[in-house]
Structure formats: C-alpha cells, structure tokens
C-alpha cells in the first residue's frame, strides 16, 4: 500500500480515536482539500461514505445536497496501526437488547480484585459490553461461553472474537475444560500494552 500523506494520517487517526469512527474535518481544511482527501481515502477503502444522520459530523454534501459522513474501515484502522477492537466499542443495532429483557449484571459475578488493568489504554469504556465481559472473566471460577453470550446478547462467534480482541489488548485468558463439561474462560493476568 502506498504511503499515507500527513493529512490522511490526521483524518484517519482522529476518526479512529472516536467511538463511532466518524471523520471530522480539520478546522483549517478547505472544502476542495477535504473532497480530495476524502475521495482518496474512500478509493483506497480506508474509509467509507455513509448518509449522515442527525448529530453526525458532515464531511461533504452529495449532488442532491444530502449530507455525507466518512467512517473509518477496518483497513483504515490497520493502516494507521489503531486497535481494530476499538471498532467494537460503538453500539450496533444487533447489539441492542429488547426492552424489559433480563440482563445478567457484573455484580452477580464474584470478581478477583487482584487482577488490575495494567494500562488505561487497555481499559474499555465503563458500562460497555467489553467492561461487562472483563468483569465476568475476572471471576475466580471463570465463566462459560454460554453465560457470556447470554449476558452480552452477542452470537457465540462474536463473543469468541471479543475474547480474541481482549487477548490482543494484553489480557491473558485461560480456557479450561473438564471431561463432559463446557469450556470455562477466565482472565489470569493482564499485561502492560506495548507503547504505540
């Protein structure tokens, strides 16, 4: 892949830092430059265009004068070395639980308080599903995949991917299995993340 310009790096980094991954036009950038930078990032599949919804930062307007926003893609995050798992922080419609559905809370899980997040960059946003996942995995007895699926509302393969994401962020997750029983996962240690 060709090298990114300083402006492209700034736009991608700012978008990757946001929970929703939406690009914000730098203050001193004019519309012509913004159009050129945006189209180059979309062409390289580092960002994608979406129709802006209420409250979303607008990148440009289309030929029908409708607002368009830019959202960073996984390839865009990889291009700048941003944590791919950060994309999972943004809520998705499929992650929402129906109103009134019973959700298991982290308070129900005995948490091993000796496990600490070694670096704030590893800590998920408070109240997020990842924070709930970490709380459950910190239980001294561990937790089954079925319990994680039930608590988060994710599908099993999504839950396994979240476990992989936690491993990439420095959490040491141990999987144990007794004969004839389900696998049990638990966090055994957290590591200090390498400096970015």
N, C-alpha and C positions, 0 to 999 in steps of 0.2 A: 504494500500500500504506500502511496506517495506520502511524503511528509505533510503534516498539517501546518497551516500558517498560524501566526500568533493570534490573530483574530478568531480563527476557527477553534483554536485551543481554548480561548477565553469563553466563547459561546458554549462549547461542549462542557467545560468544567463548571460553568455557572448552572447549566441545566442538570448536570449530574449531582450537584450539591442540593438541588431542590427535591423534596419528597415526590412531587408529581412529575419530575423530569422535563418540565417545560422550559424552553429557552426564553430568556429575557434579553431584549435588545440593549446593548451597552449604551449609556447615556449620550456619548459623543458620536455615535454611529449614525450616518445619514441613511435615508431610505434606499438610495442606489447601492451603497455598500452592503446594507443589510440584505437586500434582494440577492446580490451576487453571492454573499457568504451563505445565506440560507439555501439557495439553489445548489451550490456546490456540495453542501453537507447532505442534502436530500439525494442528489445524484450518486454520491458515494455510499448511500444507505446508512449514514451515521446519525441522521435524524429523519423523522417522517412528519409530513404535514397532516394536521387534523383541523377540522372545523372548530373554531373557538366557541366555547360555552361561556356563559355568564361568569365573570370574575377571572377568566383565564387571561394571561398576558398575550397580547396580539403581536405577531411578528410582521404580518403583512395583510393586505386585503386582495381578494381574487378579482377577476374581471367583472363579477356581479356585485362587487363591493361588500362581499361577506368576509368577516374576519377569519384569518388563518393563524394557527399556532404551530410551533415546531416542538416536537417531543423527541428526546434522545432515545436511540435504539440500543439494543444490547451491543451491536457492533460499535456504536459510538462510545459506549462506556469502556469497552475493551480497548479502543483506540487510544484512550487517554489513561488507561490503567485504573479506572474507577472500579469500585467494588460492584460487581454485577448484582449481588444480592440486595443492594440498596434499592433496586427497582421494585423489589417485593414489599417495600415499606408503604408504597402508595396503595390505598384500598382499591379493590376491583369489585365490580358488581357481583361476580360469582363468589366473592369472599363474604358477602353480607348474609347475616342470618335473618330469617323471618322474625318479625316482632313477636315477643312472647315465648320464643323458643328457649328452653332451659340450656344455659351455657355453664359448663364447669369453670369455676374460677380458680385462680392460682392459690387462693387462701386454703383450698381443700387439700393441697399437696404439702407434705412435710418437706421443707426446704433445707438443704445443707448449707448453712450460712458461712461455712468455711471457704466456699467457692466464691471468689470475687472476680468481677470483670477487671482484667489487668490494665485495660486501656480504654478510655472513654470512646475511642473510635469503634471499639467492638460492641459497645452497649447499644441495644436497639432503643427506639423511642419508647418512653414509658406508656403503658397501656396498649401497645401494639400486640399483634398476634405473636411476633417473634419474642417479645418480652414474656408473654404467657408461655411460649414454648420453652424458653430458658428456665423459667420458674418451675415448670413441670419436670424438666430434665434434671433439675438440681435436687430433686427429691432423693433422699438416701436410698430408697427402694427402687428408684427408676420408674419408668412409665412405658406402657406398651404403645405400639404404633396405633392400635385401635383407639386408645384413650386420647392420643394426640389428634387423631382425625376427628373424633367426636368433639373435642374442645375447640378446635380451630375451624371446623366446617370445611376443611380442605379435603381433597381426594388423597388417597394413600400415596400416589406417585408425587403429588405436590408436597406432601408432608416429608417424604424422603428427600426431595430436592432441598427443602428448607433445612433439614439436618445436614446435608452436604454443604449448604451455604454457611451454616454455623461452624462447621469444621474448617472451611476456608478462612473464616474470620478468627481462628485461633482457639476455638473450643475443642477440647478433647472429649469426644463422645464414645462411650464404650457400649457395645452391644453384647448382651449375654442371652443364652437360651438354654433352658433346662429341657430334658427329654420330654417331648409331648406337650410343651407349653409354648406360648407366644414369646417372641423376642422382646427383651426389655432393654430400653435405652436409658442412659444417664450420663450426665456431664461429670467427668472425673477430674478435669483440670482445665484452666484457661491459660492461654499463653499471651505474652505481650506481642501485639501485632508489629510486624516489621514497619519501619518508618517509610512513609510513602514518598 
